[in-house]
Amino acid sequence: MLRRALPLRFGGKEHLRLVARGSYNRLRRMSTHGHRTTSDSRLTPATEREGPWTTPNVLTVFRIALLVPFLYMVSEGRFGLALAVFFLASLTDFADGYVARRYKQQSRLGRFLDPLADKLLTTAGFVVLAISHQGFASIPVWLAVAVVGRDLIIVLGSLVVYRLTKFKDFKPTLLGKINTLVELGLIVWFLVFHTTGRLIFLLPYLYAIVLASLSISGAEYIFRGAGILRRHRRAAQSHS
């Protein structure tokens, strides 16, 4: 009686193997499903799954497109209209950052386009404002050269660091962000002063502030690049 009851209760060795195999497969499917859920929902941003053309990125591209009417107005000496276009570009700069943070629409493309738009606006603005035109004022050429030269040094330095160390996690520093605001502020006040015809005597002092900001922020980037090269050299010596 006992021998006949055992097969009915446990199903024999073959039954045990089938039960164990089925439990293992179920556990494997559950773990795989959980891993995929975590990978998709937590590790991958929603914007990366939806595509690059989010609302903040569209606003940033629109800000880049505003360069055309802005530069045209400046070259024609229509500083009032140029100031209005510049103000609209500033609003889009605020809007794309707010939307990206508020609705979690940060993306890799946005992290690349946003500083690029600011840099294009400032660099192109300084170059056009430095070109001498008959009938209206311009900023000093040496100041435009300093702005463009600093940016070229940073870009070339970053390229050298990448080629030597493969380091590519370049991020703007606090002083770099302040410098961008100072450059944008000078463009705004230059347009305002020459549109109203008042307080123009303050511009040389603003030029000095911009030059100081360029020097300090540029030196910081140079020291950071030198630090990356030193750490890479030490790491290479420790492995050798």
Secondary structure as the mmCIF struct_conf table of DSSP 4:
data_model
#
loop_
_struct_conf.conf_type_id
_struct_conf.id
_struct_conf.beg_label_comp_id
_struct_conf.beg_label_asym_id
_struct_conf.beg_label_seq_id
_struct_conf.end_label_comp_id
_struct_conf.end_label_asym_id
_struct_conf.end_label_seq_id
HELX_RH_AL_P HELX_RH_AL_P1 LEU A 2 PHE A 10
HELX_RH_AL_P HELX_RH_AL_P2 GLY A 12 THR A 38
HELX_RH_PI_P HELX_RH_PI_P1 SER A 39 LEU A 43
BEND BEND1 THR A 44 THR A 44
HELX_RH_AL_P HELX_RH_AL_P3 ALA A 46 GLU A 50
BEND BEND2 PRO A 52 PRO A 52
HELX_RH_AL_P HELX_RH_AL_P4 THR A 55 ALA A 65
TURN_TY1_P TURN_TY1_P1 LEU A 66 LEU A 66
HELX_RH_AL_P HELX_RH_AL_P5 LEU A 67 SER A 75
TURN_TY1_P TURN_TY1_P2 GLU A 76 GLY A 77
HELX_RH_AL_P HELX_RH_AL_P6 PHE A 79 ARG A 102
TURN_TY1_P TURN_TY1_P3 TYR A 103 LYS A 104
HELX_RH_AL_P HELX_RH_AL_P7 ARG A 108 ALA A 130
BEND BEND3 ILE A 131 ILE A 131
STRN STRN1 HIS A 133 HIS A 133
TURN_TY1_P TURN_TY1_P4 GLN A 134 GLY A 135
STRN STRN2 PHE A 136 PHE A 136
HELX_RH_AL_P HELX_RH_AL_P8 VAL A 141 THR A 165
HELX_RH_AL_P HELX_RH_AL_P9 LEU A 174 THR A 196
TURN_TY1_P TURN_TY1_P5 GLY A 197 GLY A 197
BEND BEND4 LEU A 199 LEU A 199
HELX_RH_3T_P HELX_RH_3T_P1 ILE A 200 LEU A 202
HELX_RH_AL_P HELX_RH_AL_P10 LEU A 203 HIS A 239
#
